[in-house]
Amino acid sequence: MKRRVTSILLVFTMAVSIALTGCSGDKKETKSKTENELSGKPVEGGTIKVGISQDLDSLDPHTAVSAGTKEVLFNIYEGLVKPDSDGNLVEAVASSYEISDDAKKYTFTLRDGVKFHNGNEVTVDDVKYSIDRCADTSNGGPLVSAYSIIDSVNILDDKTVEVCLTEPNTEFLAYMTTAIVPKDSADTLATNPVGTGPFKYVSRNPQENIILEKNEDYWGEKAHLDKVEFKIVADADMLITNLKGGSIDMVMRLTTSQAAELKDGFHIEEGTMNLVQALYLNNAVEPLNNEKVRQALCYAINPDEIMDMMADGKGVRVGTSMYPGLKKYFDDKYTNYYEQNYDKAKKLLKEAGYPDGFDLEITVSSADQPHVDTAQIIQEELKNIGVNVTIKPVEWEVWLEDVYSNKNYQSTVVGVDASALTARAMLERFTTDGHGNFINFSDKEYDEVFKKAIAETDDTKQTELYKELEGILAERAANVYIQDLVNLVAISDKFDGYKFYPLYVQDMSTMYAVE
């Protein structure tokens, strides 16, 4: 049985993570709907086995990089506030908060009775420690870039913490989703993660699995399932085999061809991934350091063709570094900023000094079939302008080191998402000194506009400045922007309750077994 659920994505903002893995510009957004309902009754308890394509890069929530890691850790950790499935920021470890009129002081009152997984009650000391740790600059920049404007974290009493900023910031609440961890736990989080979430950590076998169990002492609505096992299935071809064989019950981010293989015994949930998939370009290497070359690549690639060939047209076309789920900031005028035109592309290459084209290497994580498929289509499209593409498949850990950390690559296909609900989360990385600026984009105008945007306290003016930044990225062809990928989630009919979020997370607390 198949069921389609298209998520309604709302807005909001910074620690940007890397995700593995729109409708085209003239397509209209579809409202949430359910084609069929499962006939079974919800039951409490049980174990679900979830297939994931990559191992976690860290169990420490403050140092984790990949979105694939953060979507798992979402079940273990919580911040003072957290996002819900409608895109709202709701109180979590904090029961309430106040923001000063000048947006320079955020005051949080802790919720009564919130316990860590080790049984200890959360204190104001734990909160201050967690925020201070992410704001620490002793090893370079802060772990959360937005925390660079924190002036002080003050304990007012045994239930109240005040965060003072050096400058106004109306978006800062979105960064209070940072995980609250026990005081002085930095040395143990990587092997023994302790949070406040609906599930607690049990064990991890590298490259095999991560096991979580229900947190019976959870302060909020408790999870339905007793246990969740995230099983690492790095071979994309094995996903369907494992689903059909029963060794896994659920897999996210399937291709349409994979989903089509699942008939009886499964239902398919459909949403989007809330990310920007692009051919990301290393702006510091030749010939990609030439703006005309980058623009030529944009004219040569057709996002609609990619979506048609990959997913029967499913997905949302994007034209800059903003995905439609952040509705407030998404400007669809950039969606079709470049339309495929081989003559324009060839002309630009000639003007740039490459009349016969050039060789281009695309590095891609081999475990992520949507990105591999996209790279292969791009390879064929670029032949039309004389660009000879070589695809370099690598393991995810190699990608993180070579591409993301060391910037030792020419181009890559990947998805970039926002782990907090703001435009800043998507756009700060492209500042010259931005944390995670793995494409080496550097533009004086962009840097100046960004500074104005984050300092602006008028919401309307700030939104326009963020859209101006999106325009600069499109005009300068910082990358070849493609789509917010369709997210097809296959779930055994033994389970239900899946929810999409406007962020890259997997909330297992809503899942339940059915009779």
C-alpha positions as CSV (number, residue, x, y, z in Angstrom):
1,M,0.0,0.0,0.0
2,K,1.3,3.5,-0.8
3,R,0.4,6.7,0.9
4,R,1.5,10.2,0.0
5,V,2.0,12.9,2.5
6,T,3.4,16.1,1.3
7,S,4.7,18.2,4.2
8,I,3.7,21.8,4.7
9,L,6.9,23.7,5.2
10,L,7.0,26.9,7.2
11,V,9.7,29.4,8.0
12,F,12.4,30.2,10.4
13,T,17.1,30.0,11.1
14,M,22.5,28.8,12.3
15,A,24.7,26.0,12.4
16,V,24.5,24.8,8.9
17,S,25.2,21.2,8.3
18,I,25.8,19.1,5.2
19,A,23.1,16.8,4.0
20,L,23.6,13.8,1.8
21,T,21.3,13.9,-0.5
22,G,10.6,21.9,-5.4
23,C,8.7,21.7,-7.7
24,S,10.1,23.4,-10.7
25,G,9.6,27.1,-10.7
26,D,6.1,27.0,-12.2
27,K,4.8,24.2,-10.0
28,K,2.5,24.9,-7.2
29,E,3.0,23.6,-3.7
30,T,0.7,20.8,-2.7
31,K,-1.1,20.8,0.6
32,S,-0.7,18.0,3.0
33,K,-2.9,15.0,2.2
34,T,-3.2,11.4,3.0
35,E,-4.3,9.1,0.2
36,N,-4.9,6.0,2.4
37,E,-4.8,5.3,6.1
38,L,-3.3,2.2,7.7
39,S,-5.9,-0.2,9.0
40,G,-4.0,-1.3,12.1
41,K,-4.5,0.2,15.6
42,P,-1.6,2.0,17.4
43,V,0.1,-0.1,20.1
44,E,2.8,0.9,22.6
45,G,6.2,-0.7,22.6
46,G,8.2,-2.5,19.9
47,T,11.4,-1.9,18.0
48,I,11.9,-0.2,14.7
49,K,15.0,-0.7,12.5
50,V,15.8,2.4,10.4
51,G,18.3,2.2,7.5
52,I,20.7,5.1,7.2
53,S,23.4,5.6,4.5
54,Q,26.3,6.8,6.7
55,D,27.8,6.4,10.1
56,L,27.6,9.3,12.6
57,D,30.6,11.6,12.4
58,S,30.2,12.3,16.1
59,L,28.0,11.6,19.1
60,D,28.9,15.0,20.5
61,P,26.0,17.3,19.4
62,H,28.2,20.4,19.5
63,T,30.8,19.1,17.1
64,A,28.7,17.0,14.7
65,V,29.0,18.2,11.1
66,S,26.7,16.1,8.9
67,A,23.0,16.4,8.7
68,G,22.8,12.7,8.7
69,T,24.3,12.7,12.2
70,K,22.2,15.5,13.5
71,E,18.9,13.9,12.3
72,V,19.7,10.9,14.6
73,L,21.0,13.0,17.6
74,F,17.7,15.0,17.4
75,N,16.2,12.1,19.3
76,I,18.7,12.3,22.1
77,Y,19.3,16.0,22.7
78,E,17.2,19.1,23.2
79,G,17.9,22.8,23.6
80,L,16.2,25.4,25.6
81,V,13.8,25.5,22.7
82,K,13.3,23.2,19.8
83,P,11.5,23.1,16.4
84,D,8.2,21.4,16.0
85,S,6.9,19.8,12.8
86,D,5.1,23.0,11.8
87,G,8.3,25.0,11.9
88,N,7.5,26.8,15.2
89,L,10.1,27.2,18.0
90,V,8.6,25.7,21.2
91,E,9.8,25.6,24.7
92,A,11.8,22.5,25.6
93,V,14.4,22.5,28.5
94,A,13.1,26.0,29.1
95,S,9.5,26.5,30.1
96,S,9.4,30.1,29.0
97,Y,11.6,32.9,27.7
98,E,11.6,36.7,27.4
99,I,13.4,38.8,24.8
100,S,14.3,42.4,25.6
101,D,13.0,45.2,23.4
102,D,16.4,45.9,22.0
103,A,16.9,42.1,21.2
104,K,20.1,42.1,23.1
105,K,19.0,40.1,26.1
106,Y,17.3,36.6,26.1
107,T,16.1,35.3,29.5
108,F,15.1,31.7,30.0
109,T,13.3,30.0,32.8
110,L,14.0,26.3,33.2
111,R,11.3,23.8,33.1
112,D,10.7,21.9,36.3
113,G,11.7,18.2,36.5
114,V,13.7,17.9,33.3
115,K,16.2,15.1,33.8
116,F,19.3,14.1,31.8
117,H,19.4,10.4,30.7
118,N,21.8,9.8,33.6
119,G,19.0,10.7,36.1
120,N,20.4,14.0,37.1
121,E,18.1,17.0,36.9
122,V,19.1,19.8,34.5
123,T,20.4,22.9,36.3
124,V,21.3,26.4,35.3
125,D,25.0,25.4,35.6
126,D,24.4,22.8,32.9
127,V,22.7,25.4,30.6
128,K,25.5,28.0,31.1
129,Y,28.1,25.3,30.5
130,S,26.5,24.2,27.2
131,I,26.1,27.7,25.8
132,D,29.6,28.8,26.9
133,R,31.1,25.7,25.4
134,C,29.5,26.5,22.0
135,A,30.6,30.1,22.3
136,D,34.2,29.3,23.3
137,T,36.8,30.7,20.9
138,S,39.9,29.3,22.4
139,N,40.3,26.8,19.5
140,G,39.4,29.3,16.8
141,G,35.9,30.3,16.0
142,P,32.9,29.3,18.2
143,L,31.3,25.9,17.6
144,V,28.1,27.8,16.8
145,S,29.0,30.8,14.6
146,A,26.1,32.9,15.8
147,Y,27.4,32.7,19.3
148,S,30.3,35.0,18.4
149,I,28.0,37.9,19.5
150,I,27.4,36.5,23.0
151,D,28.7,38.9,25.6
152,S,27.9,36.9,28.7
153,V,25.8,34.0,30.0
154,N,24.5,34.9,33.5
155,I,22.8,32.7,36.1
156,L,20.1,34.9,37.8
157,D,18.8,32.3,40.1
158,D,18.4,28.5,40.3
159,K,15.8,28.5,37.5
160,T,16.8,31.5,35.3
161,V,19.6,32.0,32.8
162,E,20.2,35.3,30.9
163,V,22.1,35.4,27.6
164,C,23.4,38.9,26.8
165,L,24.5,39.8,23.3
166,T,27.0,42.5,22.1
167,E,24.5,43.6,19.4
168,P,20.8,43.3,18.7
169,N,19.8,40.0,17.0
170,T,16.1,39.3,16.5
171,E,16.9,35.8,15.2
172,F,18.9,34.6,18.1
173,L,16.2,32.4,19.7
174,A,16.6,29.9,16.8
175,Y,20.2,29.2,18.0
176,M,18.9,28.3,21.4
177,T,18.1,24.9,19.9
178,T,21.7,24.0,20.8
179,A,21.8,20.8,22.9
180,I,21.9,21.2,26.7
181,V,24.4,18.7,28.1
182,P,25.7,17.9,31.6
183,K,28.3,20.3,33.0
184,D,31.9,19.3,32.3
185,S,30.8,16.5,30.0
186,A,33.0,17.5,27.0
187,D,35.4,14.6,27.4
188,T,32.6,11.9,27.5
189,L,30.0,13.0,25.0
190,A,31.8,11.4,22.0
191,T,31.4,8.0,23.6
192,N,28.6,8.4,26.0
193,P,26.0,11.0,24.8
194,V,23.7,12.2,27.6
195,G,20.8,14.5,26.7
196,T,17.2,15.2,27.7
197,G,15.4,13.9,24.6
198,P,12.7,11.2,24.3
199,F,15.3,8.5,23.5
200,K,18.5,7.8,25.2
201,Y,21.7,6.2,23.9
202,V,22.4,2.5,24.4
203,S,25.2,1.5,22.1
204,R,27.0,2.1,18.8
205,N,29.0,-0.3,16.6
206,P,30.9,1.9,14.1
207,Q,29.8,1.3,10.5
208,E,27.1,-1.1,11.8
209,N,24.4,0.5,14.0
210,I,23.3,3.0,16.7
211,I,20.8,1.8,19.2
212,L,18.5,4.1,21.3
213,E,15.9,3.2,23.8
214,K,12.8,5.0,25.2
215,N,13.5,7.6,27.9
216,E,10.9,6.7,30.5
217,D,11.7,9.8,32.5
218,Y,11.1,12.2,29.6
219,W,9.5,15.5,30.7
220,G,7.1,15.7,27.7
221,E,5.0,13.3,25.7
222,K,6.9,10.0,25.8
223,A,7.9,8.0,22.8
224,H,5.7,5.1,21.7
225,L,8.4,2.7,20.7
226,D,10.7,1.0,23.2
227,K,13.7,0.9,20.9
228,V,15.1,2.4,17.7
229,E,18.0,0.8,15.9
230,F,19.6,2.9,13.1
231,K,21.4,0.4,10.8
232,I,24.0,1.7,8.5
233,V,23.5,0.5,4.9
234,A,26.2,2.2,2.8
235,D,25.3,0.2,-0.3
236,A,22.3,2.0,-1.9
237,D,21.5,-1.1,-3.9
238,M,21.0,-3.1,-0.7
239,L,18.3,-0.8,0.8
240,I,15.4,-2.4,-1.0
241,T,16.7,-5.9,-0.5
242,N,17.0,-5.2,3.3
243,L,13.5,-3.7,3.4
244,K,11.9,-6.6,1.6
245,G,13.9,-9.1,3.7
246,G,12.8,-7.4,6.9
247,S,16.2,-6.5,8.3
248,I,15.1,-2.9,8.2
249,D,11.7,-1.4,8.6
250,M,12.2,2.2,7.3
251,V,14.4,4.1,5.0
252,M,14.5,7.8,4.1
253,R,15.4,9.5,0.8
254,L,14.7,6.7,-1.7
255,T,14.8,7.3,-5.4
256,T,11.5,6.9,-7.3
257,S,12.7,3.7,-8.9
258,Q,13.5,2.3,-5.5
259,A,10.2,3.3,-4.1
260,A,8.4,1.7,-7.1
261,E,9.8,-1.7,-6.1
262,L,8.0,-1.6,-2.8
263,K,4.5,-2.9,-3.2
264,D,2.6,-4.9,-0.6
265,G,3.7,-4.3,3.0
266,F,5.0,-0.8,2.7
267,H,3.7,2.8,2.5
268,I,5.6,5.7,1.0
269,E,5.6,9.1,2.6
270,E,6.5,12.0,0.3
271,G,7.9,15.4,1.3
272,T,11.1,17.3,0.5
273,M,14.5,17.2,2.2
274,N,14.7,20.9,3.2
275,L,18.1,21.5,1.6
276,V,19.7,23.0,-1.4
277,Q,21.2,20.4,-3.7
278,A,23.7,21.9,-6.1
279,L,26.9,21.3,-8.0
280,Y,29.0,23.1,-5.5
281,L,32.1,24.7,-7.0
282,N,35.4,25.4,-5.4
283,N,35.7,29.1,-6.3
284,A,39.4,29.2,-5.5
285,V,40.6,26.7,-8.2
286,E,41.0,27.2,-11.9
287,P,39.0,27.5,-14.0
288,L,36.1,27.8,-11.4
289,N,37.7,31.0,-10.0
290,N,36.4,32.7,-13.2
291,E,32.9,33.9,-12.8
292,K,32.1,33.5,-16.5
293,V,33.1,29.8,-16.3
294,R,30.7,29.3,-13.4
295,Q,28.0,31.1,-15.2
296,A,28.6,28.9,-18.3
297,L,28.1,25.9,-16.1
298,C,24.8,27.3,-14.9
299,Y,23.5,27.9,-18.4
300,A,24.5,24.3,-19.4
301,I,22.6,22.5,-16.7
302,N,18.9,22.0,-16.7
303,P,17.4,21.4,-13.2
304,D,14.1,20.4,-14.6
305,E,15.7,17.7,-16.7
306,I,17.6,16.4,-13.6
307,M,14.3,16.2,-11.6
308,D,12.5,14.5,-14.5
309,M,15.2,11.9,-15.0
310,M,15.8,11.3,-11.3
311,A,12.4,11.5,-9.7
312,D,9.7,11.8,-12.4
313,G,9.7,15.6,-11.9
314,K,9.3,15.4,-8.1
315,G,11.3,17.9,-6.1
316,V,11.5,21.7,-5.9
317,R,13.7,23.7,-8.3
318,V,15.9,26.3,-6.6
319,G,18.1,29.0,-8.1
320,T,20.1,30.1,-5.0
321,S,21.1,29.0,-1.5
322,M,17.6,29.0,0.0
323,Y,15.1,26.2,0.1
324,P,11.3,26.7,-0.2
325,G,10.6,25.5,3.4
326,L,12.0,28.8,4.6
327,K,9.1,30.5,2.9
328,K,9.7,33.9,4.3
329,Y,13.1,34.1,2.7
330,F,12.7,32.0,-0.4
331,D,12.4,34.2,-3.5
332,D,11.2,32.3,-6.5
333,K,12.5,35.0,-8.9
334,Y,15.9,33.3,-8.7
335,T,14.4,29.8,-9.5
336,N,14.8,30.4,-13.3
337,Y,17.7,32.9,-13.1
338,Y,19.5,30.6,-15.5
339,E,17.7,28.7,-18.3
340,Q,19.6,26.1,-20.2
341,N,21.2,27.8,-23.2
342,Y,24.3,26.0,-24.7
343,D,25.1,29.0,-27.0
344,K,25.3,31.4,-24.1
345,A,27.4,28.9,-22.2
346,K,29.9,28.4,-25.0
347,K,30.1,32.1,-25.5
348,L,31.0,32.7,-21.9
349,L,33.6,29.9,-22.0
350,K,35.2,31.5,-25.0
351,E,35.2,34.9,-23.3
352,A,36.8,33.3,-20.2
353,G,39.6,31.7,-22.4
354,Y,38.2,28.2,-22.6
355,P,36.8,28.0,-26.2
356,D,37.3,24.2,-26.2
357,G,36.0,23.6,-22.7
358,F,38.0,22.0,-19.9
359,D,38.2,19.0,-17.6
360,L,36.0,18.9,-14.5
361,E,36.1,16.5,-11.6
362,I,32.9,16.0,-9.5
363,T,33.5,14.3,-6.1
364,V,30.5,12.7,-4.7
365,S,29.6,10.4,-1.8
366,S,29.1,7.0,-3.2
367,A,26.5,6.1,-0.5
368,D,24.1,8.8,-1.6
369,Q,22.4,7.7,-4.8
370,P,20.4,10.9,-5.5
371,H,23.7,12.8,-5.6
372,V,25.4,10.2,-7.7
373,D,22.5,10.2,-10.2
374,T,22.6,14.0,-10.4
375,A,26.3,13.9,-11.1
376,Q,25.8,11.5,-13.9
377,I,23.1,13.6,-15.6
378,I,25.3,16.7,-15.2
379,Q,28.1,14.8,-16.8
380,E,26.0,14.3,-19.9
381,E,24.7,17.8,-20.0
382,L,28.2,19.4,-19.8
383,K,29.4,17.4,-22.8
384,N,27.3,19.8,-24.9
385,I,29.7,22.7,-24.1
386,G,32.9,20.8,-24.2
387,V,33.3,20.2,-20.5
388,N,34.7,16.7,-19.9
389,V,33.4,15.5,-16.5
390,T,35.0,12.8,-14.4
391,I,33.0,11.5,-11.5
392,K,35.0,10.6,-8.4
393,P,32.9,8.5,-6.0
394,V,34.3,8.4,-2.4
395,E,33.1,7.2,1.0
396,W,31.4,9.8,3.2
397,E,34.2,10.0,5.7
398,V,36.6,10.7,2.8
399,W,34.2,13.4,1.5
400,L,34.1,15.1,4.9
401,E,37.9,15.2,5.1
402,D,38.8,16.0,1.5
403,V,36.0,18.2,0.4
404,Y,34.4,19.8,3.5
405,S,37.4,20.1,5.8
406,N,40.5,20.4,3.4
407,K,38.7,21.9,0.4
408,N,40.8,19.6,-1.8
409,Y,38.4,19.2,-4.8
410,Q,37.1,20.9,-7.9
411,S,33.3,20.4,-7.6
412,T,30.9,18.2,-5.7
413,V,27.2,17.3,-5.7
414,V,25.7,17.5,-2.2
415,G,22.9,19.0,-0.3
416,V,23.3,21.9,2.2
417,D,20.7,22.3,4.9
418,A,20.0,24.6,7.8
419,S,20.1,23.0,11.3
420,A,18.4,26.1,12.7
421,L,15.4,27.9,11.3
422,T,16.8,31.2,9.8
423,A,18.0,32.6,6.5
424,R,21.3,33.3,8.2
425,A,21.7,29.5,8.6
426,M,21.8,29.1,4.9
427,L,23.7,32.2,3.9
428,E,26.5,32.9,6.5
429,R,28.7,30.1,5.2
430,F,29.3,32.0,2.0
431,T,30.9,35.0,3.7
432,T,34.7,35.1,3.1
433,D,35.5,34.0,6.7
434,G,32.3,32.0,7.1
435,H,32.5,28.7,9.1
436,G,31.9,25.9,6.6
437,N,32.7,28.0,3.5
438,F,33.9,24.9,1.8
439,I,33.4,26.5,-1.7
440,N,35.9,29.3,-1.0
441,F,33.4,31.9,-2.1
442,S,34.7,35.4,-1.4
443,D,32.8,38.6,-2.5
444,K,33.2,42.0,-0.8
445,E,29.7,43.1,-1.6
446,Y,28.3,39.9,-0.2
447,D,30.2,40.3,3.0
448,E,29.0,43.9,3.4
449,V,25.4,43.1,2.8
450,F,25.6,40.2,5.2
451,K,26.9,42.4,8.0
452,K,24.0,44.8,7.4
453,A,21.5,41.9,7.4
454,I,22.5,40.4,10.7
455,A,22.6,43.8,12.4
456,E,19.1,44.9,11.1
457,T,16.3,44.7,13.7
458,D,13.5,45.6,11.3
459,D,12.1,42.3,10.1
460,T,11.0,43.5,6.7
461,K,14.3,45.2,5.9
462,Q,16.3,42.2,7.2
463,T,14.3,39.9,4.9
464,E,15.0,42.1,1.9
465,L,18.8,42.1,2.7
466,Y,18.8,38.3,2.9
467,K,17.1,38.1,-0.5
468,E,19.7,40.5,-1.8
469,L,22.4,38.0,-0.6
470,E,20.5,35.3,-2.5
471,G,20.6,37.4,-5.6
472,I,24.4,37.9,-5.3
473,L,24.9,34.2,-5.1
474,A,22.8,33.6,-8.2
475,E,24.4,36.5,-10.2
476,R,27.9,35.5,-9.3
477,A,27.1,31.8,-10.0
478,A,28.7,30.8,-6.7
479,N,27.3,27.3,-7.4
480,V,25.1,25.6,-9.9
481,Y,21.8,25.4,-8.0
482,I,19.5,22.5,-8.7
483,Q,16.7,21.5,-6.3
484,D,15.3,20.7,-2.9
485,L,15.2,17.0,-3.4
486,V,12.0,15.0,-3.0
487,N,12.1,12.9,0.2
488,L,10.5,9.5,-0.3
489,V,10.3,7.6,3.0
490,A,9.5,3.9,2.9
491,I,7.9,2.5,6.0
492,S,6.8,-1.0,6.8
493,D,3.0,-1.2,7.3
494,K,3.9,-2.5,10.8
495,F,4.6,1.1,11.7
496,D,3.1,4.6,11.3
497,G,3.2,8.1,12.7
498,Y,6.0,9.6,10.6
499,K,6.2,13.4,10.5
500,F,8.1,15.7,8.2
501,Y,9.9,18.7,9.6
502,P,11.1,21.9,7.9
503,L,14.5,20.8,9.0
504,Y,16.7,17.8,8.4
505,V,15.6,15.7,11.4
506,Q,14.1,12.3,12.0
507,D,11.7,12.4,15.0
508,M,11.3,8.8,16.1
509,S,9.1,9.8,19.1
510,T,6.0,10.1,16.9
511,M,6.4,6.7,15.3
512,Y,4.4,3.8,16.7
513,A,3.7,0.1,15.9
514,V,0.3,-1.0,14.6
515,E,-1.5,-4.2,15.0
